[in-house]
């Protein structure tokens, strides 16, 4: 059986190799947990990472016309309410 440090390094490198498939990098990849299997033949390794959140859309902004959008529609800029 390999030592725990080698097993963790192998798991880390494996996840890093999947970054292209996932479509993003994992700058905060971290070790969460290491446990020896019941039969003591395998290391069970949990790695964690955060997925960046996209900012929520501002629905109100989508509903209220802007000055530029009014001009593009040919609507007079004054008295549009």
C-alpha positions in Angstrom: 0.0 0.0 0.0 1.2 3.5 -0.8 1.7 6.1 2.0 -0.9 8.7 2.6 1.1 11.6 1.3 1.6 9.9 -2.0 -2.1 9.0 -2.2 -3.2 12.6 -1.5 -0.8 13.9 -4.1 -2.1 11.5 -6.7 -5.7 12.5 -6.0 -4.8 16.2 -6.2 -3.0 15.7 -9.5 -5.9 13.7 -10.9 -8.5 16.4 -10.1 -6.1 19.1 -11.5 -6.0 17.1 -14.7 -9.8 17.3 -15.1 -9.8 21.1 -15.1 -10.1 21.3 -18.9 -13.1 19.1 -18.9 -14.7 21.1 -16.1 -14.1 24.3 -18.0 -12.6 26.2 -15.1 -9.5 26.3 -12.9 -9.6 25.2 -9.3 -7.3 27.7 -7.5 -8.7 26.8 -4.1 -8.5 23.0 -4.3 -7.9 21.7 -0.8 -7.8 18.5 1.2 -11.0 17.8 3.1 -10.6 14.4 4.6 -8.4 11.3 4.5 -9.6 7.9 5.8 -8.2 4.4 5.6 -10.6 1.8 4.1 -12.1 -0.9 6.4 -9.9 -3.5 4.8 -6.9 -1.2 5.2 -6.0 -1.5 1.5 -7.1 1.9 0.2 -7.0 5.6 1.2 -10.3 7.3 0.8 -9.5 10.9 0.0 -12.0 13.8 -0.2 -10.9 17.0 -1.9 -13.0 20.2 -1.9 -13.2 23.4 -3.9 -15.4 26.4 -4.4 -17.2 27.1 -7.7 -17.3 30.9 -8.3 -20.9 32.2 -8.3 -22.1 34.3 -11.1 -23.7 37.5 -10.0 -27.5 37.4 -10.1 -29.3 39.2 -12.9 -30.9 42.4 -11.9 -34.5 41.8 -13.0 -35.6 45.3 -12.2 -32.9 46.7 -14.4 -34.3 44.6 -17.3 -37.7 46.1 -16.8 -36.9 49.8 -16.6 -35.9 51.4 -19.9 -32.6 53.4 -19.9 -32.1 56.7 -21.7 -30.1 55.0 -24.4 -32.7 52.4 -25.1 -35.4 55.0 -25.4 -33.3 57.0 -27.9 -32.7 53.7 -29.9 -36.4 53.2 -30.1 -37.0 56.7 -31.3 -39.0 57.6 -28.1 -38.6 61.2 -27.0 -36.3 61.4 -24.0 -38.7 63.7 -22.1 -42.0 62.6 -20.6 -41.6 58.9 -21.3 -43.7 57.9 -18.2 
